[in-house]
Amino acid sequence: MPASLPVLIAGAGPVGLVAAAALHRQGIPVVVLEAEGALPDELRASTFHAPTLDMLDELGAAQPMIAEGLVAPHVQYRNRDHSLIAAFDFTDIADLTRHPFRVQVEQYKLVRILARLLAGQPGFTLRLGAAVEGAEDLGDRVRVTLSNGEAVEGSWLIGADGAHSAVRRAAGIDFQGFTWPERFLVLSTPYEFADAIPGLADVSYYADPEEWFFLLRVPGLWRAMFPVKPEVSEEEIASDAFAAARMARIGVGPDRFEIRHRTLYRVHQRVAESFRKGRILLAGDAAHINNPLGGMGLNGGVHDAVNLAEKLGQVMLHGADAALLDRYDRQRRGVTVEHVQRQTIANKQNLEAATPEAQADFRRRMAEAAADKAKAHAYLTQISMLGSLRRAAEIQ
Ligand SMILES: Cc1cc2nc3c(=O)[nH]c(=O)nc-3n(C[C@H](O)[C@H](O)[C@H](O)COP(=O)(O)OP(=O)(O)OC[C@H]3O[C@@H](n4cnc5c(N)ncnc54)[C@H](O)[C@@H]3O)c2cc1C
């Protein structure tokens, strides 16, 4: 293989650019192929967990994220009447991380920060308007075909091209799992919920068998997320009356909220059957998707990208056997299934618990964890994803 062939990365979303930055800092040339004509400006993810911030710090991106975002040291669970079920303080895991808090900031800001850090650097190329259509493993290199028919060759290909990944399809990798019947509606408003709800943390999950929701603050706005039943039409969901009715169920605030953004998402739990096929590797949403309760999708994608870049560095620069990349699959796919899928499904089921026994059980477990230092430490280790990284490191 010509030594000069770059690693190709499909997708300039947050995961593609983290992979690019993590490879580039080792001196490995990368070409990022992005289908859109501009960098994505999606709001979707807004939560960055402690170990993710530790990783982004190594790439020079954590401080700018903190500067543009909001540091949230607390998380709460509440009942619909706003009474507290349990409250946790991430400072309790300061022994495990340099960033014992969540940073809440829209995901497009990470994309812009990374693009700014990489722009103009030798060995980094970003091609916008370059949609990957096909991908072939040629044994000693990869060839990608763009939608304009152009062929681009590289040493390895990372598919970070999102849930509908063309790379995953081209590699013939199955995306197993299911889609939840309900969709999730996110509404954002400048209304200051913290003025109306005493002691409200910057992220608070509300458990309710009829309609759970959560409130999360990003700079200048609160985001509220609600499940929407399958029988409700998209037209109805888009109406002001529908948004007003959802916001009214929060039980505080004005008669009419000012709604700044309104986005409806289909929600899935799916994991690729493998994260590696020869020279083709998958990371981020191309490899796994889950419901957003707990904020684990993008964080897990960043953990994929950093793990993969380190192993590609070992193979490309230090003579490690390519079989090391199978360990990437075992580690990251392993914890995606064991931790991220399991935890996000449990998060949803806990909030919507329907029977009195299940509701009481959830509330008892949370209250017990919050009241005991060792249990709180264990719980925060798990929800900050430090536990999944610890487990991944154990997988050979
Ligand atoms: C409501 C909601 C809230 C969420 N909140 C959180 C949260 O708080 N924390 C969290 O961790 N996760 C959260 N997530 C999940 C998070 O948004 C995703 O996991 C994240 O966007 C994945 O990043 P990615 O880079 O893998 O994929 P994407 O962000 O989808 O980026 C993929 C990129 O690839 C490009 N692309 C697509 N096809 C091609 C192609 N054929 N060729 C070239 N380029 C292509 C796209 O244009 C895009 O730029 C949330 C999701 C939703 C829906």
The ligand as an SDF file (V2000), in Angstrom:
LIG
                    3D

 53 58  0  0  0  0  0  0  0  0999 V2000
  -33.5620   14.5560   19.9890 C   0  0  0  0  0  0  0  0  0  0  0  0
  -32.1800   13.9620   20.0610 C   0  0  0  0  0  0  0  0  0  0  0  0
  -31.3680   14.3310   21.1170 C   0  0  0  0  0  0  0  0  0  0  0  0
  -30.1180   13.7540   21.2350 C   0  0  0  0  0  0  0  0  0  0  0  0
  -29.3700   14.0940   22.3050 N   0  0  0  0  0  0  0  0  0  0  0  0
  -28.1810   13.5040   22.4940 C   0  0  0  0  0  0  0  0  0  0  0  0
  -27.3710   13.8770   23.6060 C   0  0  0  0  0  0  0  0  0  0  0  0
  -27.7260   14.7530   24.3970 O   0  0  0  0  0  0  0  0  0  0  0  0
  -26.1640   13.2520   23.7510 N   0  0  0  0  0  0  0  0  0  0  0  0
  -25.7550   12.3000   22.8810 C   0  0  0  0  0  0  0  0  0  0  0  0
  -24.6750   11.7120   23.0990 O   0  0  0  0  0  0  0  0  0  0  0  0
  -26.4630   11.9690   21.7670 N   0  0  0  0  0  0  0  0  0  0  0  0
  -27.6660   12.5500   21.5660 C   0  0  0  0  0  0  0  0  0  0  0  0
  -28.3990   12.2660   20.4480 N   0  0  0  0  0  0  0  0  0  0  0  0
  -27.8010   11.4070   19.3860 C   0  0  0  0  0  0  0  0  0  0  0  0
  -26.8430   12.2280   18.4930 C   0  0  0  0  0  0  0  0  0  0  0  0
  -27.5370   13.2850   17.8940 O   0  0  0  0  0  0  0  0  0  0  0  0
  -26.2140   11.3290   17.4260 C   0  0  0  0  0  0  0  0  0  0  0  0
  -25.7190   10.1830   18.0680 O   0  0  0  0  0  0  0  0  0  0  0  0
  -25.0690   12.0530   16.6860 C   0  0  0  0  0  0  0  0  0  0  0  0
  -25.5550   13.0240   15.8130 O   0  0  0  0  0  0  0  0  0  0  0  0
  -24.2330   11.0530   15.8900 C   0  0  0  0  0  0  0  0  0  0  0  0
  -23.1830   11.7240   15.2490 O   0  0  0  0  0  0  0  0  0  0  0  0
  -22.5500   11.1180   13.9130 P   0  0  0  0  0  0  0  0  0  0  0  0
  -21.4270   12.0440   13.5670 O   0  0  0  0  0  0  0  0  0  0  0  0
  -22.2880    9.6700   14.0860 O   0  0  0  0  0  0  0  0  0  0  0  0
  -23.7320   11.1930   12.8390 O   0  0  0  0  0  0  0  0  0  0  0  0
  -24.4750   12.4550   12.2400 P   0  0  0  0  0  0  0  0  0  0  0  0
  -24.5530   13.5480   13.2330 O   0  0  0  0  0  0  0  0  0  0  0  0
  -25.7390   11.9420   11.6570 O   0  0  0  0  0  0  0  0  0  0  0  0
  -23.5090   12.9530   11.0820 O   0  0  0  0  0  0  0  0  0  0  0  0
  -23.3570   12.2000    9.8920 C   0  0  0  0  0  0  0  0  0  0  0  0
  -22.7600   13.0920    8.8180 C   0  0  0  0  0  0  0  0  0  0  0  0
  -22.5570   12.3000    7.6490 O   0  0  0  0  0  0  0  0  0  0  0  0
  -23.0690   12.9840    6.5260 C   0  0  0  0  0  0  0  0  0  0  0  0
  -23.4550   11.9750    5.5210 N   0  0  0  0  0  0  0  0  0  0  0  0
  -24.5870   11.2330    5.4820 C   0  0  0  0  0  0  0  0  0  0  0  0
  -24.5620   10.4010    4.4300 N   0  0  0  0  0  0  0  0  0  0  0  0
  -23.4070   10.6290    3.7890 C   0  0  0  0  0  0  0  0  0  0  0  0
  -22.7890   10.0710    2.6410 C   0  0  0  0  0  0  0  0  0  0  0  0
  -23.3900    9.1140    1.9070 N   0  0  0  0  0  0  0  0  0  0  0  0
  -21.5660   10.5380    2.2530 N   0  0  0  0  0  0  0  0  0  0  0  0
  -20.9250   11.5020    2.9640 C   0  0  0  0  0  0  0  0  0  0  0  0
  -21.4760   12.0690    4.0750 N   0  0  0  0  0  0  0  0  0  0  0  0
  -22.6840   11.6260    4.4800 C   0  0  0  0  0  0  0  0  0  0  0  0
  -24.2330   13.8040    7.0550 C   0  0  0  0  0  0  0  0  0  0  0  0
  -24.5430   14.8860    6.2150 O   0  0  0  0  0  0  0  0  0  0  0  0
  -23.6800   14.2380    8.4170 C   0  0  0  0  0  0  0  0  0  0  0  0
  -22.9230   15.4320    8.3240 O   0  0  0  0  0  0  0  0  0  0  0  0
  -29.6480   12.8320   20.2680 C   0  0  0  0  0  0  0  0  0  0  0  0
  -30.4490   12.4990   19.1860 C   0  0  0  0  0  0  0  0  0  0  0  0
  -31.7060   13.0490   19.0860 C   0  0  0  0  0  0  0  0  0  0  0  0
  -32.5640   12.6820   17.9330 C   0  0  0  0  0  0  0  0  0  0  0  0
  1  2  1  0
  2  3  1  0
  2 52  2  0
  3  4  2  0
  4  5  1  0
  4 50  1  0
  5  6  2  0
  6  7  1  0
  6 13  1  0
  7  8  2  0
  7  9  1  0
  9 10  1  0
 10 11  2  0
 10 12  1  0
 12 13  2  0
 13 14  1  0
 14 15  1  0
 14 50  1  0
 15 16  1  0
 16 17  1  0
 16 18  1  0
 18 19  1  0
 18 20  1  0
 20 21  1  0
 20 22  1  0
 22 23  1  0
 23 24  1  0
 24 25  2  0
 24 26  1  0
 24 27  1  0
 27 28  1  0
 28 29  2  0
 28 30  1  0
 28 31  1  0
 31 32  1  0
 32 33  1  0
 33 34  1  0
 33 48  1  0
 34 35  1  0
 35 36  1  0
 35 46  1  0
 36 37  1  0
 36 45  1  0
 37 38  2  0
 38 39  1  0
 39 40  1  0
 39 45  2  0
 40 41  1  0
 40 42  2  0
 42 43  1  0
 43 44  2  0
 44 45  1  0
 46 47  1  0
 46 48  1  0
 48 49  1  0
 50 51  2  0
 51 52  1  0
 52 53  1  0
M  END
$$$$
